[in-house]
Structure formats: C-alpha cells, structure tokens
Amino acid sequence: MARVLIVEDEEDIAFPLVRTLEREGYDVEWLESGKAALEQMRNTFADVVILDLGLPDMDGLEVCQRARKEGFTGAIMIVTARAGELDRVVGLDYGADDYLSKPFGVAELQARVRALLRRTSQAPGATPDAAGHTTIVIDQDARRVFYGDTEVLLTGKEFDVLDILVAHRGKVVSRDRLMAEVWDANWYGSTKTLDVTIGRLRNKLEGAEVDERVVAVRGVGFRLEGPDHA
C-alpha cells in the first residue's frame, strides 16, 4: 500500500484530501506544520508528500529543500495559492517533483498522485511485462506518458496518437482511424500532418530509450511493436 503524507494547515482542504485518498486505497497521514513533516520524513518513508507552501511555522520551500538535503527520496508535490512561473521554477529547483496551484480539483490531484507513484515504481503499470520488458505507461487523467522512471514529454497530438497505439499494442491502426480520432472526422487538411506527428513521436520515444517502436505498415497505418518483434 502506497503511503501519502499531507502537509497542510487548513482543515477544510486537508480533510477532503485525506478521505479521498484513503478511498483510493492509500495509507494517508495528515500533518499541519513543516517541523512535524520533516520529523516524520526522517523517521518514516512516504511514497508521496503533498506539501503546502503556506505553513504556519516555516515556508514549504524550506521544508522541501531540507528534506532533500537530509536524503528524503519520495516524491514531493507542492500545492500553493501562489501564482506565477517563478514560484513553480523555484519549487522544482528546491527538489519538488510536481506543482499544483490552488484551487484545484480532487480528480486532478488524484491523477497527479498516480503519476508520481508510477515514476517512483510504486503503482501498477510501472512494472515490466511478462517477458521482462519495461513498457510505455499512459496516465490518461493527467495526460502524461512514462517509461519506467522516465516521463516522455509529448504534445497533445503526439499523446493522442500514442494513446491509441498503446491501446492496440501489436495491432495495426489505420491512418484513417488515427486522423478521425486525433484530428477530426471532417479534417480537410493534408494527411502529412499525421506523418509529421509520427516522426516527432518516434524521435521522442527513441530519445527516452523506449524499447517499443512505432512501425509504419505501408498503405495501411501504424503499429506499436515491442522489442521481441523482428
């Protein structure tokens, strides 16, 4: 069972998160201060820490930075009412793995927790397949793609194409179907758009050293193949 630590001083925010994540099957603990959170992270491992920046005793960025310096290896997701790219960049530089701005939807937070667990190999889907190969994992809620511990950063169209190919692994998906589902059934532009997207997708998968590859089936469409295919 994955363990989630919520560090949040506002009860009206913390209680719904605790109940929601417990219903998801996580072991959840709630703390209200940065000092208590650091003490807990020193003594008990957490897979994911959901960390508010506006804590009463110390800034959440300091909690994040100190936890990393002390060797904490779990995922840290910062949640904050602060806005702006600068805060996000600073948070990631201090050792955070993700950043969520208030107000946020519970469904989005759940999806981000699942994605973080995949990245730390704690959630179903991050394990190798029956042949011992690591496979592409799609987080549809968060629209993110992972290969083992690596996130593959894709554009919206690249994600949609890969999502369809993964759902039909080993089978040919026609060009017409990809065009209709990813673009529009009434698309009047050139189908070269699909070829360009496939080309970029291949480059990104290769850059992430993904064993699976997108293969063109001449005159038909495309197929996602694993390393065992000739």
Secondary structure, DSSP 8 states (H G I E B T S, - for coil): --EEEEE-S-HHHHHHHHHHHHHTT-EEEEE--HHHHHHHHHHS--SEEEEESB-SSSBHHHHHHHHHHTT--SEEEEEES--SHHHHHHHHHTT-SEEEESS--HHHHHHHHHHHHHHTT-STTSS--TTS---EEEETTTTEEEETTEEE---HHHHHHHHHHHHTTTS-EEHHHHIIIII-TT--S-THHHHHHHHHHHHHHHHTT-S-EEEEETTTEEEEE-TT--
